Amino acid sequence: MTDAAVRLKIAVRALAQLTCRSGDIHFRYEDSTLSQEGIDVQKRLQRDRPETYQREAPVKHLWRDGDIELELGGRADGFDPVQGLVEEFKATRNDPARLFDHAGSVHFGQLRLYAALLALDHPQRQQWQLRLLYCHPDTETVTAFEEQASDVALADFLRRCCQRLGSSLRALHAHRTRRDAHLCKLQFPFATFRPSQRALSADVYRTVRDGGALLFEAPTGSGKTLSALFPALIAMGQGCTDRVVFLSSRTTGQSAAETAVSRLDVGAVTRRVTVTAKSKICFMPEPVCDPTVCEYARGYYDRSEAAVAELLEAGAMDRGAIEAIARAHRVCPFELSLDAAVWADIVICDYNYVFDPIVRLKRLAGITDDRIALLIDEAHQLADRVREALSTTFERSLIARARSQLPADSVKPAAGLERRFTALRRELVRTRGIDRDAFECVIPRPDALLRAAQTLLEALTERTDERLTDSAVTELLFGLWRLVRVAEWFDKERFAVFLRGNGSEIQLDIRCLDPSLAIAETLKDYRAHVRFSATVSPFALTGRSHGQPDARTLRLPSPFPEDHLGVFVVPDVSTLYRHRSDSLPRLLSVIECMVAARSGNYLVALPSFDYLDRVADAFAARHPEQRIVRQSRAMPDAQRAAFIDAFRDGGAPVLGFAVLGGAFTESIDLPGDALIGIAVVGIGLPPPSLERNELARRFGVHGRLLAYQQPAMTRVVQAAGRLIRSDSDRGVVCLIDGRFLSHEFRDYLPRHWPVVRTPSNRLESALQAFWSASRA
């Protein structure tokens, strides 16, 4: 055993990726083959090699430089000690010449490293032949790139790669030593903990320290984010974990995490990066990573090292810092944030970067196989987000929109895919008697159609001319790529396939209905994970949908005085669709009563935009003097900001209308007088659909709860959570629908809510009594 400060076991391939990459970012040259395809074509091509040829030749070497020790290992695809030949096979359906231009630096770097290690084991040979082979997995066509290298040159290449990585590891070790010395003494940023917050922090600390799983529910405004981050960082300082990854499904949640880190005042000793979605941070009109059209993708790897180093010096790597440094170095801001995440202590990002197999960040694990504590905010959204990540929709019209811009050799496979859609519909009309122009049904996996999609994808990915930058062709290319990938994950127990028709349009949906296995498998990669939300009840149902039925659970009481919140269920206003016209006058009276009880800002949450418009229009007609803001479909960012600002500007009292589950009923803060009352109109059950019914069927006794009731009541509780955010806040919640009192829905309401059954004719007096008591 040595006294090295840093010991790292690393594969040759990983060393090459870290130290040899140069040139451009290019979306077309991502892997287009499966690993098994590469293994199979390699075996076939190696059949005729001489007897002296060794397949999968093992290599191993211990490299030391002062306080750094690297244990290198791997297997060279092919090695002939007699000829002094080392081969590396890469299966690809891309154009080999262009692929070599894009990725050859890494591929040849990997080959040189294998050769260098083999040369150490065979010191009698001074000259080596290196051969990189790009192989088409279907045609077995081979394109070779070769070079001759001396043992001295190979040894020098190995030394330079190891020294480059060693230098980075030495700097990382020094940084973590300083970081941990500070974090182990970290103090809570406020004079006191809120009630139950200390106990919660202790539970989170023990989970991160010991490794494991925790699911906790805490009311909105109780300090969940800080209660998770503070103990996780203490555990980091004590050497129990190397990094913290904070996941949120909304930008507001990520902003809350940034604020919490700032309050902990660890900016001088920690590196924190926030990963912003590519579509939002990209400098180009469309986020197409193609060096022929994007100067920030062109030559990225030649300039990124200096950009990453400067960004890491900033410490707090938020969107503004990332964009400024990316522009200064002319590099892609999104890719820069991902490269910085390798070296960051705290990574704040969306669920997708952990749970979506297509955009999952392998770099989150860092280069030292870090022990990571995963903090998952808004955990009530996790199952739905993973379902979406594992699903895809492909419309036949994608092909038609791109047809005029398709390369000549892609036209025939495109027509073949269109014919497969038509044939599938024709078969369903014949066997099931469906209406050919308007239908939806569950079907078996359409293997013939998927093979046609694979053929078209291969034809497009083999093309390299600039016509593929056309937006319609790019949309088709990504649609095909996702369709083929999702089809690879399909199994009939967890997935279902839906086919829908509307006139000439035919839509294929491959949907993941049960994401529990995928979630559980992903969470295994992390030392500890803590999931939290204001709405994850009932725990048994959430545990089942997350694949974590045995995880420890914790429910926190409200930290706020119970008499600061009034919850009134108004049972005599029916919100059922068939009753909405008749009940509208009474509904308006209930809203008027709530608003008149005390002057201030109020929010009305409704289950659909149509219902929202109907109620808002009627209220505005009756009260033209009332200041009203309303949510609309596809609301631009500026209008969203204006909606929220209306509650905070201190002007005339405002009445807002928003949809349940939308941007204004989850993840926003409206403390104090910004909001003093909310009316939730109806349960908001999702409308019946083929997909939800299939989901309900798959989950048996839990099916209807999971498909309909839990998502509806989660939206209700989340909306009400906008109200009480601090000890001084007071407010009322009017739940307008008698079903809120029934057992099947009442159990979803927080236990600390003082729910009172209040018919509409008694609401005025009940509200006056609440506000009178609050002023006392």
Buried (B, 14 or more C-beta within 10 A) or exposed (E): EEEBBBBBEBBBBBBBBBBBBBBBBBBBBEEBBEEEBBBEBBEEBBEEBEEEBBBEBEBEBEBBBEBBBBEBBBBBBBBBBEBBBBBBBBBBBBBBEBBBBBBBBBBBBBBBBBBBBBBBEEEEBEEBBBBBBBBBBBEEEEBEBEBEBEBEBBBEBBBEBBBBBBEBBBEBBEBBEEBBEBBBEBEBEEEEBBBBBBEBBEBBBBBBBEBBBBBBBBBBBBBBBBBBBBBBBBBBBBEBBBBBBBBBBBBBBBBBBBEBBBBBEBEEBBBBBBBBBBEEBBBBEEBBBBBBBBEBBBBBBBBBBEBBBBBBEBBBBBBEBBBBBBEEBBBBBBBBBBBBBBBBBBBBBBBBBBBBBBEBBEBBBBBBEBBBBBBBBBBBBBBBBBBBBBBBBBBBEBBBBBBEBBBEEBEEBBBBBBEBBEBBBEEBBEEEEBEEEEBBEBBEBBEEBBBBBBBBBBBBBBBBEEEBBBEBBBBBBBBBBBBBBBBEBBEEEBBBBBBBBEEEEBBBBBBBBBBBEBBBEBBEEBBBBBBBBBBBBBBEBBBBBBBBEEBBBBBBBBBBEEEBBBBBBBBBBBBEEEEBEEBBEBBBBBBBBBBEBBEBBBBBBBBBBEBBBBBBEBBBEEBEEBEBBBBBEEBEEEEBEEBBEBBBEEEEBBBBBBBBBBBBBBBBBBBBBBBBBBBBBBBBBBEEEBBBBBBBBBBEEBBBBBBBBBBBBBBBBBBBBBBBBEEEBBBBBBBBBBBBBEEEBBEBBBEBBEBEEBBBEBBBEBBBEBBEEBEE
